[in-house]
Amino acid sequence: MSKDKSEYLINRKDNQYEVVIGLEVHAQVTSESKLFSTSSTKFGAEPNTQVSLVDAALPGMLPVINEYCVKQAIKTGIGLKAKINKRSVFDRKNYFYADLPQGYQISQFKDPIVGEGKVILDMPDGQKEVGIERLHLEQDAGKSIHDLDPKNTFVDLNRSGVALMEIVSKPDLRSPDEVNAYVKKLRSIMRYLGTCDGNMQEGSLRADVNVSVRRKGTKEFGTRCEIKNVNSIKFMQMAIEYEANRQVDLIEEGQSIDQETRLFDTKKNETRSMRSKEDAHDYRYFPDPDLLPLEVSDDFIEKLKLEIPELPDEKKKRFIEKFKLSPYEATILVSDNETSNYFENVIKKSDVKLATNWIIGELFAALNEKNLEITESPISAGNLSKLINLIKDGTISGKIAKIVFENMMEGDKDPKKIVEEKGLKQESDPKALETLIDKVIDDNREKATEYKSGKVKLFGFFVGQVMKVSGGKANPQLVNEILKKKL
């Protein structure tokens, strides 16, 4: 593909093509044991130390369904506003991988545990609804390791049998940015529910990305290509952009697009052919004879609904209505449960508007710089609340507050003690400020005369001088009031 010709073709305003994207997200179920065995699912264990006889597919071993994994899948379905199927069937999906001990994967085909649902995305130009086609349970394969030996491939079966939820979207996504928003929203919902931790670096969340292109205004879909096992949102976006442009180039050159499975090479930033795309019949699906159909009652589902917490969309609505936040502010603060909890703990005893600005501004910037999550914040919600109250009651200025904040980031220190120890208390005594202001005016008589003759912009100069003389401790509001009278 000619890079200079079409690197950003799908983003051009005059472009005649539209990219159509559907995602098959593989989310690892948060569970201490696997889908059909009691083996641990703990990440980072020594290779092949968490493998039961069932996981290794030894002859005569029978799978036993993990009820907790079933509950987690149903809760996710409820969170996706999806239909919960009271009867679902486990099937055998037959294919050969060196790290797939049985020679088949236990999955669900025609009768999944969860049916159609939806996810609402907050995009710059408004909300967008993305349809969910289905969610089904399946077991993961093992892991092949190719870089430990120049001649041999090693197989680690720790992941074999781990429960996955495959969440299949409808082909409703139209850009890499929408994919970014979709995966983040999906991950946020599952984290709120506690059904998947969403740690992409640990392989808990990955996706197969289906990409096709068509001329704008065309209703029929183009030939799609599937990009397998992409394990970061950034790589998904890069893979989509490359693949869409590759397909447009082929169409423009009069060539056809082959339906195939492709891999994304993160080093070369390109997709490459892996194999022709399989159809369902290629997997020779049939009901697993060792597992009865899974049947759940209305009562079982209703009890699980009682366990569903307030989810991002509902929480966002409450934040806007109760705390008068903007949609932008609310969207950021409900992005994950830990952030929203932190925010609500801060505002229990402090000003909502100031808290919002300090969390979204100063705190997030500091955490990003140190590559920390909100749960690892050196500043507790209680101490940030105290800092905000010091600003609100005039004890310190916003400028001094930033100095105090920097000290707090070095360890969870009480801001009141920092202010006392470093002598940072704001000067709010009118008589003391009058003395400072008189001196500044006396030292700058010429500019004072110019101000009085109409150069009102010099007012800022005087404010700056007073703040400089006071070491930044003068109360800005009082300084403004007294200066106006004096000048």
Secondary structure, 3 states (H helix, E strand, C coil): CCHHHHCCHHHCCCCCEEEEEEEEEEEECCCCECCCCCCECCCCCCCCCCCCCCCCCCCCCCCCCCHHHHHHHHHHHHHCCCCECCEECCEEEECCCCCCCCCEEEECCCCCCECCEEEEEEECCEEEEEEEEEEEEEECCCEEECCCCCCCCEEECCCCCCEEEEEEECCCECCHHHHHHHHHHHHHHHHHHCCCCCCHHHCCEEEEEEEEEEECCCCCCCCCEEEEEECCHHHHHHHHHHHHHHHHHHHHCCCCCCCEEEEEECCCCEEEEEEECCCHHHHCCEECCCCCCEECCHHHHHHHHCCCCCCHHHHHHHHHHHHCCCHHHHHHHCCCHHHHHHHHHHCCCCCHHHHHHHHHHHHHHHHHHCCCCHHHCCCCHHHHHHHHHHHHCCCCCHHHHHHHHHHHCCCCCCHHHHHHHHCCCCECCHHHHHHHHHHHHHHCHHHHHHHHCCCHHHHHHHHHHHHHHCCCCECHHHHHHHHHHHC
